[in-house]
Amino acid sequence: MTRRSVIVGTGSALPERVVTNAELAAQVDTSDEWIVERTGIRSRHIAGEGETTATLATAAARAALQAAGLEGGAIDLIVLATTTPDQTFPATATIVQQAIGANGGTAFDVAAVCSGFVYALGVADAMLRAGMASRALVIGAETMSRLLDWDDRATCVLFGDGAGAVVLEARDEAESGGRGVLATRLHADGAHNELLHTDGGASTTGTIGKLRMAGREVFRHAVVNLATVFGEVLVAAGLTVEALDWVVPHQANARILDATARKLGIDPARVVVTVDRHANTSAASVPLALDAAVRDGRIQPGHLLVLEAMGGGFTWGACLVRF
């Protein structure tokens, strides 16, 4: 039997506190005009006391389960993508597992920074198709605000916190109605470590460190890499750009989204954009954008989507999905 991983529910969660550019400008040497012109970001959500990666991930998971009409006990695999785990160990996925009552299945974290959700989706899809699980929660969750140097105006204005999740269900291909994950391509190139990284770690400094980024170089690599991997998943499925209904990209920067769309010849109206109100939420950005477009009715069952992202490492990847 050929199995296919079908998305049967989406969910998301955001911290209560919203921080506008004007509020940041009162604390950092910046302005609303400067931030909007360079990034397209107007506000972001910042985690407060008691809000952690695990609490946001759990809320997103519960929303996705509700959308799928399932209880936590129906899940036998949790793959959680994050750069900001609650603890060095155990995996934040196990905290979510306990919270939703899915104990006894498989649960682990994936670390691929902004590409994390796409990586996690690819891993979960492979495990479902191999018969290692029947239903999976794939989550991207971050509290990036806790990695930021708030004196560095070039980076602190770019990021926010949040979580997004999908429920994947393994179905016989003949019964899937053509829906499911059709193709995934993942890449990494460790030669570019210094362009986007944190200056700390458990085995080096004993601290989490702060985020450091060479923005111009990251921008250049992002446009090329995203356009390339976008083409790879279409070729793998034997489809063309014209067949797509929506592109759901990593929400790093509005200029990157615009440049990538132009390079691919995609109508900007077919690109889901949430960076203006969420900023860059790293591994959470793709599932947050996906859930937003599902809940406002833009994405409908049967639509063909490309989910794509690039992050530190460098890592990058794309998934072609029939929703």
C-alpha positions in Angstrom: 0.0 0.0 0.0 1.3 3.4 -1.0 0.7 5.9 1.8 0.4 9.7 1.6 0.6 12.3 4.4 -2.5 14.5 4.3 -2.9 17.8 6.3 -6.2 17.4 8.2 -5.9 20.4 10.6 -3.9 23.6 11.2 -3.5 25.8 14.2 -1.4 28.6 15.6 -0.8 30.6 18.7 0.7 34.0 19.4 1.8 35.8 22.6 -0.6 38.3 24.1 1.7 41.2 23.9 2.0 43.1 20.5 5.0 45.4 20.1 4.7 48.0 17.3 7.5 49.7 15.5 6.7 52.9 17.3 7.2 51.2 20.7 10.5 49.8 19.5 11.6 53.2 18.3 11.1 54.5 21.8 13.8 52.0 23.0 16.1 51.6 20.1 17.7 54.0 17.6 15.2 53.2 14.8 11.9 54.4 13.4 8.7 53.0 12.0 9.7 54.3 8.5 13.1 52.7 8.6 11.8 49.3 9.6 8.9 49.2 7.2 11.0 50.3 4.2 13.6 47.7 4.8 11.5 44.8 6.1 7.8 45.3 5.7 7.3 44.7 9.4 4.9 46.8 11.3 4.5 44.8 14.6 5.4 41.6 16.3 4.3 39.5 19.2 6.7 39.1 22.2 6.4 36.4 24.8 5.7 37.6 28.3 6.1 36.0 31.7 4.8 32.4 31.7 4.8 32.2 27.9 7.4 29.8 26.5 8.1 27.9 23.4 6.3 24.9 24.9 3.2 26.8 26.0 2.9 28.4 22.5 3.5 25.0 20.8 0.9 23.3 23.0 -1.7 26.0 22.2 -1.0 25.7 18.5 -1.2 21.9 18.7 -4.5 22.0 20.4 -5.9 24.4 17.8 -4.7 22.1 15.0 -6.2 19.0 16.8 -9.5 20.8 17.2 -9.5 21.7 13.5 -8.9 18.0 12.7 -11.6 16.9 15.1 -9.1 14.8 17.0 -8.0 14.3 20.6 -4.3 14.3 21.7 -4.4 10.5 22.2 -4.9 10.0 18.4 -1.3 11.3 17.8 1.6 8.9 17.7 4.3 11.2 16.4 5.3 14.8 17.3 8.1 16.5 15.5 8.7 20.0 16.8 11.0 22.5 15.1 12.5 25.1 17.3 15.7 27.1 17.9 14.5 28.2 21.4 13.6 25.1 23.4 12.4 25.4 26.9 15.3 23.3 28.1 18.5 22.0 26.7 16.9 18.6 27.2 14.5 16.9 27.2 13.0 17.8 23.8 10.2 20.4 23.9 8.2 18.0 21.9 7.9 15.8 24.9 6.5 18.6 27.0 3.8 19.1 24.3 3.2 15.4 24.2 2.5 15.3 28.0 0.3 18.4 27.8 -2.0 17.0 25.1 -2.1 13.4 26.4 -0.2 11.8 23.5 2.2 9.9 25.8 3.8 6.7 24.5 4.4 7.7 20.9 7.4 9.3 19.3 8.4 12.9 20.1 11.5 14.8 19.3 12.8 18.3 18.3 14.3 19.3 15.0 16.9 22.2 14.9 17.1 23.8 11.4 16.3 27.4 12.5 14.0 29.2 10.1 13.8 26.1 7.8 12.8 24.0 10.8 9.1 23.5 10.0 9.8 22.4 6.4 12.5 20.0 7.7 10.1 18.7 10.4 7.3 18.2 7.8 9.6 16.3 5.6 10.7 14.0 8.4 7.2 13.4 9.6 6.0 12.7 6.1 8.8 10.1 5.6 7.9 8.4 8.9 4.2 8.3 8.1 4.8 6.9 4.6 7.2 4.3 6.1 4.5 3.1 8.4 6.2 4.3 11.6 3.2 6.3 12.7 -0.4 7.0 11.7 -1.0 10.6 12.7 1.6 13.3 13.4 1.7 16.7 14.9 4.3 18.9 13.1 5.0 22.1 15.0 7.1 25.1 14.5 7.5 27.2 17.8 9.8 29.9 18.8 10.5 32.6 21.4 13.1 34.3 19.3 12.9 37.5 21.5 15.0 35.7 24.1 17.9 35.3 21.7 17.9 39.0 20.6 20.5 41.7 21.4 18.1 44.6 22.0 21.0 47.0 21.4 21.5 45.8 17.8 18.8 47.6 15.8 19.7 45.7 12.7 18.4 42.4 14.1 16.1 43.1 17.1 13.5 44.7 14.9 13.2 41.6 12.7 12.0 38.9 15.0 8.9 37.9 16.9 7.5 34.9 18.8 4.8 32.4 18.0 3.9 28.9 17.0 2.1 27.0 14.3 1.1 23.4 13.8 -0.4 20.9 11.4 -1.9 17.5 11.9 -0.8 15.0 9.3 -2.7 11.7 8.7 -1.4 8.8 6.8 -3.9 7.7 4.1 -3.8 5.2 1.3 -2.9 7.1 -1.8 -6.0 5.8 -3.6 -8.2 7.2 -0.9 -6.4 10.5 -0.5 -8.2 12.3 -3.3 -4.9 13.5 -4.6 -4.2 15.4 -1.3 -1.1 15.2 0.7 2.7 16.0 0.7 3.7 15.4 -2.9 7.4 16.3 -2.8 10.0 17.6 -0.4 13.6 18.8 -1.0 15.9 19.8 1.9 19.4 21.2 1.8 22.2 22.6 4.0 25.6 24.2 3.6 27.6 24.7 6.8 30.1 26.9 5.0 27.9 29.9 5.8 27.7 29.4 9.6 29.0 32.9 10.4 26.5 34.7 8.4 23.6 33.8 10.7 24.3 32.2 14.1 24.2 32.7 17.8 27.4 33.5 19.7 26.9 31.0 22.4 25.9 27.4 23.1 25.9 24.7 25.8 29.3 23.2 24.9 31.1 26.4 24.0 30.0 29.3 26.3 27.5 27.6 28.5 25.0 30.3 27.5 22.4 30.5 24.8 24.2 33.5 23.2 22.7 36.2 21.1 21.6 36.2 17.5 24.1 37.6 15.0 23.4 38.1 11.3 25.1 39.6 8.2 21.8 40.7 6.7 22.9 41.7 3.1 24.7 38.3 2.5 21.7 36.4 4.0 19.4 38.2 1.6 21.5 37.3 -1.4 21.7 33.6 -0.6 18.0 33.5 0.4 16.7 34.7 -3.0 18.9 32.2 -4.9 18.4 29.2 -2.7 14.6 29.6 -2.3 14.1 30.0 -6.0 16.2 26.9 -6.7 14.5 24.6 -4.2 11.1 25.9 -5.3 11.9 24.6 -8.8 13.1 21.3 -7.5 9.9 20.3 -5.8 7.9 21.3 -8.9 10.1 19.2 -11.1 9.9 16.3 -8.7 6.1 16.3 -9.0 6.1 17.0 -12.7 4.3 20.3 -12.3 4.7 23.9 -13.3 4.4 27.3 -11.5 1.1 27.8 -13.3 -0.4 24.9 -11.4 0.1 26.5 -8.0 -2.6 28.1 -6.1 -0.5 29.5 -3.2 3.1 29.9 -2.0 3.5 29.9 1.7 7.1 31.2 2.4 9.1 31.8 5.4 8.3 35.3 6.6 11.8 36.7 7.0 11.5 40.0 5.1 9.0 41.5 2.7 11.8 42.4 0.3 13.0 38.7 0.2 9.4 37.6 -0.5 9.1 40.2 -3.3 12.4 39.4 -4.9 11.8 35.6 -4.8 8.4 36.0 -6.4 9.8 38.2 -9.2 12.6 35.7 -9.8 10.1 32.9 -10.2 7.5 34.9 -12.1 4.8 34.4 -9.5 1.9 36.7 -9.0 2.5 38.4 -5.6 -1.3 37.9 -4.9 -0.6 34.2 -4.7 2.0 34.6 -1.9 0.8 34.4 1.6 2.3 37.3 3.6 2.1 37.7 7.4 5.5 39.3 8.1 3.9 42.7 8.5 2.2 41.7 11.7 4.2 38.7 12.9 7.8 39.6 11.9 10.2 36.7 11.5 9.2 33.9 13.9 11.8 31.5 12.6 10.5 27.9 12.5 7.0 29.1 13.4 6.6 31.5 10.4 5.5 29.0 7.7 2.8 27.2 9.8 1.6 30.6 11.2 1.2 31.9 7.7 -0.5 28.6 6.5 -3.0 28.7 9.4 -3.8 32.3 8.8 -4.6 31.6 5.1 -6.6 28.5 5.9 -8.7 30.3 8.6 -9.5 33.3 6.5 -10.6 31.1 3.6 -7.9 31.8 1.0 -6.5 28.2 1.2 -9.1 25.6 0.4 -9.1 21.8 0.2 -7.5 20.7 -3.1 -5.4 23.8 -3.5 -1.7 23.2 -4.5 0.8 24.9 -2.2 4.6 25.3 -1.9 5.9 25.8 1.6 9.5 27.1 1.5 12.1 28.4 3.9 15.7 29.3 4.5 17.5 29.6 7.8 20.8 29.6 9.6 23.2 26.9 8.8 22.5 27.6 6.0 19.5 25.3 5.7 16.8 25.6 3.1 14.0 23.5 1.7 10.5 23.3 0.2 7.5 21.0 0.4 4.8 20.7 -2.4 1.5 20.0 -0.8 -2.0 19.3 -2.2 -4.1 20.8 0.7 
